[in-house]
Amino acid sequence: MDRSVQIFTGVGVHRGLRLLLGLVTICFLAGCGAVGPDYVRPDMPVPDAWHQNADSMQAEGSNDHGLATWWQTLNDPVLDTLMDRAVKNNLDLHSALSSVRQARIRRGISGADLYPSVNASGSAGRTYQNDIHGDFSSTDTFSTGLDASWELDIFGGVRRTLEASDAQIQVSEDSYRDVLVSLLAEVATDYVQLRSYQSRLSVAEANLASQEETLKITRWRYQAGLTTQLDVQKAKSNLEQTRSSIPSLHSDIKQTLNALSVLLGGFPGTLDTELSTYRPIPTPPDKITVGIPADLLRRRPDLRKAERELEAQTAQIGVAKAKLYPSLSLSGSIGLDALSAGDLLDSDSLHAGTNALISWPVYKAGAIMRNVKLQYELQEQNLIAYRKALLVALKDVENGLTSYAYEKDSRASLLAAYQAAEQAAKISKDQYASGLVDFTTVLDSERTLLTLQDQLTQSDARIIEDIVTIYKAVGGGWDSSHTEGS
């Protein structure tokens, strides 16, 4: 049940306007504050430094501009071009930008509740009636007027709604930045994978040519009676095994090109001609900039988004609490009524009225208070989600740094093993041609060399992918210009 009190109605125009002005003044003086808690940024303790450290990691002197364009440290102009095109054309990014615009529009809609609403109306009509003699007569009526209403925000319910709307705008902006960060990391990762597949294909084709030469040698030795048909078949088997790996690499290249095309907002196959030319895997930079753990709260869009969601929910508590208090609605009308259009502007046609209505929910079975408690619980959930997001962010960076550090160690060992295997393969082939070793030695050395070459190429790609993961984890890929003015 809602109990409402009508303060005044139907008074004269001038007196009503004076009363209305006085009441508005009193309400503004009384409503200088908004109910509910004001948002205070929670204290989120973070470690002073990263647990995993690396010689090539730059933990201090974080440069926001450098982080915003981190891929430029890879010194690959083709990748630079792809990144620019992805930002301009990616459909997920366009959708996220549309969400930003929607949030700003919704805020404007909410802001309209702070102001009066005015409606204009006008009508003209004719009525007919017959008298006792059966004669018809008609009467014309004309009216026009303005109606205004205003629900004053005495206890700040609308202002809290606007606070929530402002926070939701920032949520949408950081959601856009989060999509941007993920997009750039995905484009870079797919590009590195593409170059990795192309490098592995090049390795396989080079080994195929080498193994074809080995097959020729075994056939020559067989024809000369220096070996058996067994060596020829082993050489052919080794050759065909290498050849069998090539179609799958072509498939991986094609699928990666399709993925990149879609990320750039194009049809599958759009980039086939442009990126079919072989280029090496990008070279890792001498230093990678990760800043310090506290920077995550400022840089990671998902963390910024989680905090803004907490702020928005805090404002919703005030919105719910405002419903516990009275609401004051003011309304007024002014109009002209006449029996002819010519008399409509006469002073005698003028009529006006003002009303003020106080409405206060007296009994709703505790629903309003329960809603306030519900908003507090939702705030607590947002706070927990914010803290969890921070832990996940710290884990992402630490895992990226760990993988990067250990992959560099692994690559150093693979390089040493590859260099030794390369020498062993050359020596074994020369010795086999001279009849000093059997073909099994050549076969083993060639297989080992191919395996190590392939592993070394994959390790080179993983190092760059780890760098991409680290920059994504620290929130690289955006600066304050993103979403401004959109």
BAZAMI-367455 format. One record per residue (C-alpha): x, y, z; residue number from 1. Coordinates in steps of 0.1 Angstrom, whole numbers, plus 5000, padded with zeros to 4 digits. Layout:
# residues N
   east   north     up     i
      X       Y      Z   NUM
...
***
This chain:
# residues 486
   east   north     up     i
   5000    5000   5000     1
   5013    5035   4991     2
   5000    5064   5011     3
   5001    5097   4993     4
   4993    5133   5004     5
   4982    5160   4979     6
   4996    5193   4991     7
   4978    5218   4970     8
   4957    5218   4939     9
   4936    5241   4918    10
   4949    5273   4932    11
   4953    5305   4912    12
   4980    5307   4886    13
   5002    5333   4903    14
   4997    5320   4938    15
   5004    5284   4926    16
   5035    5295   4909    17
   5048    5312   4940    18
   5040    5281   4961    19
   5056    5259   4935    20
   5088    5280   4935    21
   5090    5280   4973    22
   5084    5243   4975    23
   5112    5236   4949    24
   5136    5258   4969    25
   5128    5239   5001    26
   5132    5205   4984    27
   5166    5214   4969    28
   5178    5226   5003    29
   5166    5194   5019    30
   5180    5172   4992    31
   5215    5184   4991    32
   5228    5149   4997    33
   5220    5114   4983    34
   5212    5084   5004    35
   5234    5053   5002    36
   5272    5048   5005    37
   5296    5069   4984    38
   5320    5048   4964    39
   5355    5044   4979    40
   5381    5025   4960    41
   5389    4993   4979    42
   5424    4987   4991    43
   5439    4959   4969    44
   5473    4948   4982    45
   5496    4935   4955    46
   5532    4922   4957    47
   5560    4947   4954    48
   5578    4928   4926    49
   5573    4898   4903    50
   5582    4864   4917    51
   5597    4853   4884    52
   5625    4875   4872    53
   5644    4874   4840    54
   5675    4891   4827    55
   5656    4906   4797    56
   5627    4919   4818    57
   5623    4956   4826    58
   5602    4958   4857    59
   5605    4995   4863    60
   5601    5026   4842    61
   5569    5014   4826    62
   5562    5034   4795    63
   5525    5035   4787    64
   5531    5046   4751    65
   5555    5017   4746    66
   5530    4992   4761    67
   5503    5006   4738    68
   5524    4997   4707    69
   5543    4967   4722    70
   5544    4948   4689    71
   5566    4974   4673    72
   5595    4960   4695    73
   5593    4929   4672    74
   5605    4951   4643    75
   5582    4934   4617    76
   5566    4959   4593    77
   5541    4934   4580    78
   5529    4927   4616    79
   5526    4965   4621    80
   5503    4968   4591    81
   5481    4939   4602    82
   5477    4954   4636    83
   5465    4987   4622    84
   5441    4970   4599    85
   5427    4948   4627    86
   5420    4979   4648    87
   5401    4995   4619    88
   5382    4965   4606    89
   5377    4939   4633    90
   5339    4932   4639    91
   5342    4923   4676    92
   5359    4956   4681    93
   5332    4975   4662    94
   5306    4957   4683    95
   5324    4967   4715    96
   5325    5003   4703    97
   5288    5003   4696    98
   5283    4991   4732    99
   5302    5022   4744   100
   5279    5044   4724   101
   5249    5026   4738   102
   5261    5032   4774   103
   5265    5069   4767   104
   5230    5071   4752   105
   5215    5053   4782   106
   5232    5077   4805   107
   5216    5106   4786   108
   5182    5089   4790   109
   5187    5085   4828   110
   5198    5121   4831   111
   5165    5133   4817   112
   5148    5122   4849   113
   5164    5152   4867   114
   5144    5176   4847   115
   5107    5184   4843   116
   5087    5169   4814   117
   5064    5192   4794   118
   5036    5181   4771   119
   5017    5203   4747   120
   4982    5196   4736   121
   4955    5211   4714   122
   4921    5200   4703   123
   4891    5212   4683   124
   4857    5196   4683   125
   4821    5200   4673   126
   4791    5185   4692   127
   4755    5181   4678   128
   4722    5179   4697   129
   4685    5182   4688   130
   4659    5203   4707   131
   4623    5194   4715   132
   4613    5206   4681   133
   4636    5182   4664   134
   4660    5209   4652   135
   4697    5202   4653   136
   4723    5226   4667   137
   4760    5224   4669   138
   4786    5238   4693   139
   4823    5242   4685   140
   4850    5239   4712   141
   4887    5248   4709   142
   4914    5242   4735   143
   4952    5243   4738   144
   4976    5241   4767   145
   5008    5229   4783   146
   5011    5202   4811   147
   5043    5199   4831   148
   5054    5174   4857   149
   5085    5170   4878   150
   5095    5144   4903   151
   5121    5160   4925   152
   5152    5140   4934   153
   5151    5148   4971   154
   5170    5118   4984   155
   5192    5113   4954   156
   5178    5082   4938   157
   5181    5097   4903   158
   5216    5110   4911   159
   5227    5075   4922   160
   5213    5061   4890   161
   5234    5086   4871   162
   5265    5076   4891   163
   5257    5040   4881   164
   5253    5050   4845   165
   5286    5069   4845   166
   5303    5039   4859   167
   5286    5017   4833   168
   5300    5040   4806   169
   5335    5033   4819   170
   5327    4996   4821   171
   5318    4996   4784   172
   5350    5016   4776   173
   5372    4991   4794   174
   5353    4962   4778   175
   5362    4978   4745   176
   5399    4981   4756   177
   5398    4945   4768   178
   5386    4933   4734   179
   5413    4955   4718   180
   5441    4939   4740   181
   5429    4904   4732   182
   5425    4912   4695   183
   5460    4925   4691   184
   5475    4895   4710   185
   5455    4871   4689   186
   5466    4888   4656   187
   5502    4887   4668   188
   5500    4851   4679   189
   5484    4839   4646   190
   5510    4858   4627   191
   5538    4842   4646   192
   5522    4808   4641   193
   5520    4815   4604   194
   5557    4823   4602   195
   5564    4793   4623   196
   5545    4770   4600   197
   5562    4785   4570   198
   5596    4781   4586   199
   5589    4745   4595   200
   5577    4739   4559   201
   5610    4754   4547   202
   5629    4731   4570   203
   5609    4701   4558   204
   5614    4709   4521   205
   5652    4714   4527   206
   5654    4681   4544   207
   5633    4665   4517   208
   5659    4677   4491   209
   5687    4664   4513   210
   5670    4630   4517   211
   5664    4628   4479   212
   5702    4632   4475   213
   5707    4605   4501   214
   5684    4582   4482   215
   5704    4588   4450   216
   5736    4579   4468   217
   5721    4546   4482   218
   5708    4537   4447   219
   5742    4544   4432   220
   5759    4522   4458   221
   5733    4495   4453   222
   5739    4495   4415   223
   5776    4494   4422   224
   5771    4463   4444   225
   5783    4482   4475   226
   5751    4478   4495   227
   5718    4460   4495   228
   5683    4469   4485   229
   5675    4473   4522   230
   5694    4506   4524   231
   5675    4519   4493   232
   5642    4511   4509   233
   5652    4527   4542   234
   5662    4558   4524   235
   5630    4559   4505   236
   5609    4553   4537   237
   5627    4582   4554   238
   5621    4604   4524   239
   5584    4596   4523   240
   5580    4602   4560   241
   5593    4637   4556   242
   5572    4643   4525   243
   5541    4632   4545   244
   5546    4661   4570   245
   5544    4687   4543   246
   5506    4686   4535   247
   5497    4691   4572   248
   5519    4722   4573   249
   5502    4735   4542   250
   5469    4730   4559   251
   5481    4747   4591   252
   5493    4777   4570   253
   5460    4779   4551   254
   5439    4778   4583   255
   5460    4804   4600   256
   5457    4827   4570   257
   5419    4823   4572   258
   5419    4831   4609   259
   5439    4862   4603   260
   5417    4873   4575   261
   5386    4871   4597   262
   5403    4889   4625   263
   5410    4917   4600   264
   5373    4918   4590   265
   5378    4901   4557   266
   5367    4869   4540   267
   5388    4837   4544   268
   5415    4837   4518   269
   5418    4875   4517   270
   5454    4874   4529   271
   5466    4844   4510   272
   5485    4863   4483   273
   5497    4890   4506   274
   5512    4867   4533   275
   5522    4837   4512   276
   5557    4850   4507   277
   5580    4834   4534   278
   5593    4857   4561   279
   5612    4845   4592   280
   5597    4844   4627   281
   5601    4879   4643   282
   5632    4884   4665   283
   5626    4889   4702   284
   5635    4923   4716   285
   5664    4927   4740   286
   5641    4939   4768   287
   5604    4934   4775   288
   5586    4960   4797   289
   5563    4946   4823   290
   5563    4973   4849   291
   5555    4964   4885   292
   5525    4944   4899   293
   5507    4976   4911   294
   5505    4988   4874   295
   5480    4960   4867   296
   5453    4979   4885   297
   5458    5008   4861   298
   5467    4990   4829   299
   5446    4958   4827   300
   5412    4966   4812   301
   5394    4937   4828   302
   5406    4949   4863   303
   5395    4984   4855   304
   5362    4970   4843   305
   5357    4950   4875   306
   5363    4980   4896   307
   5338    5001   4877   308
   5312    4974   4880   309
   5318    4976   4918   310
   5313    5013   4917   311
   5281    5010   4896   312
   5267    4984   4921   313
   5276    5007   4950   314
   5255    5034   4934   315
   5226    5009   4931   316
   5225    5007   4969   317
   5216    5044   4970   318
   5190    5039   4943   319
   5173    5011   4964   320
   5176    5031   4996   321
   5159    5062   4980   322
   5127    5041   4976   323
   5125    5040   5014   324
   5118    5077   5015   325
   5090    5099   5003   326
   5089    5111   4967   327
   5076    5145   4957   328
   5060    5151   4924   329
   5051    5186   4911   330
   5027    5192   4882   331
   5011    5221   4866   332
   4990    5230   4836   333
   4981    5261   4817   334
   4956    5263   4789   335
   4931    5281   4768   336
   4895    5270   4762   337
   4870    5288   4739   338
   4839    5282   4718   339
   4856    5298   4688   340
   4891    5300   4674   341
   4889    5337   4675   342
   4882    5338   4712   343
   4910    5314   4721   344
   4935    5342   4728   345
   4912    5362   4751   346
   4922    5365   4787   347
   4890    5350   4798   348
   4899    5317   4781   349
   4930    5312   4803   350
   4930    5286   4830   351
   4958    5271   4851   352
   4965    5248   4880   353
   4993    5234   4901   354
   4996    5203   4921   355
   5021    5188   4945   356
   5019    5151   4955   357
   5039    5134   4982   358
   5040    5096   4979   359
   5055    5074   5006   360
   5055    5036   5006   361
   5041    5026   5040   362
   5038    4989   5036   363
   5052    4965   5010   364
   5058    4934   5032   365
   5095    4944   5036   366
   5102    4942   4999   367
   5120    4975   4997   368
   5143    4968   5026   369
   5151    4933   5012   370
   5160    4949   4979   371
   5185    4972   4998   372
   5200    4941   5014   373
   5201    4924   4980   374
   5221    4953   4966   375
   5246    4951   4994   376
   5251    4914   4986   377
   5255    4921   4949   378
   5282    4947   4959   379
   5300    4921   4980   380
   5300    4898   4950   381
   5314    4925   4928   382
   5341    4931   4953   383
   5350    4894   4954   384
   5350    4893   4916   385
   5374    4923   4916   386
   5398    4906   4940   387
   5397    4873   4920   388
   5403    4892   4888   389
   5434    4907   4903   390
   5447    4873   4914   391
   5441    4859   4879   392
   5459    4889   4864   393
   5489    4883   4886   394
   5489    4846   4877   395
   5488    4854   4840   396
   5518    4876   4842   397
   5538    4852   4864   398
   5530    4823   4841   399
   5540    4843   4811   400
   5573    4853   4826   401
   5580    4817   4838   402
   5572    4802   4804   403
   5594    4829   4787   404
   5624    4824   4810   405
   5624    4786   4807   406
   5617    4786   4770   407
   5648    4807   4765   408
   5668    4781   4784   409
   5653    4753   4763   410
   5660    4771   4731   411
   5697    4775   4740   412
   5700    4738   4745   413
   5681    4730   4713   414
   5704    4753   4694   415
   5735    4735   4707   416
   5719    4701   4699   417
   5710    4712   4664   418
   5745    4725   4657   419
   5760    4692   4668   420
   5734    4672   4648   421
   5741    4692   4617   422
   5777    4683   4619   423
   5769    4647   4627   424
   5746    4644   4596   425
   5772    4658   4573   426
   5800    4635   4587   427
   5778    4604   4586   428
   5768    4611   4550   429
   5804    4616   4539   430
   5815    4584   4557   431
   5786    4564   4542   432
   5796    4575   4507   433
   5831    4563   4515   434
   5818    4530   4529   435
   5830    4537   4565   436
   5796    4535   4582   437
   5764    4517   4575   438
   5732    4534   4563   439
   5715    4532   4597   440
   5740    4558   4610   441
   5730    4582   4582   442
   5693    4575   4587   443
   5695    4582   4624   444
   5715    4614   4619   445
   5691    4628   4593   446
   5660    4620   4615   447
   5677    4637   4645   448
   5686    4667   4625   449
   5651    4671   4611   450
   5635    4667   4645   451
   5659    4693   4661   452
   5654    4718   4633   453
   5616    4715   4637   454
   5618    4718   4675   455
   5642    4748   4673   456
   5617    4766   4649   457
   5588    4759   4673   458
   5609    4771   4702   459
   5616    4804   4684   460
   5579    4808   4679   461
   5570    4800   4715   462
   5594    4826   4727   463
   5576    4853   4707   464
   5542    4839   4717   465
   5553    4841   4754   466
   5562    4877   4748   467
   5528    4883   4733   468
   5512    4866   4763   469
   5532    4888   4788   470
   5522    4920   4770   471
   5486    4909   4770   472
   5488    4900   4806   473
   5500    4934   4816   474
   5473    4951   4796   475
   5494    4963   4767   476
   5478    4974   4735   477
   5458    5006   4744   478
   5462    5041   4757   479
   5439    5068   4769   480
   5430    5078   4733   481
   5411    5046   4727   482
   5373    5051   4729   483
   5377    5089   4734   484
   5353    5108   4711   485
   5339    5076   4697   486
***
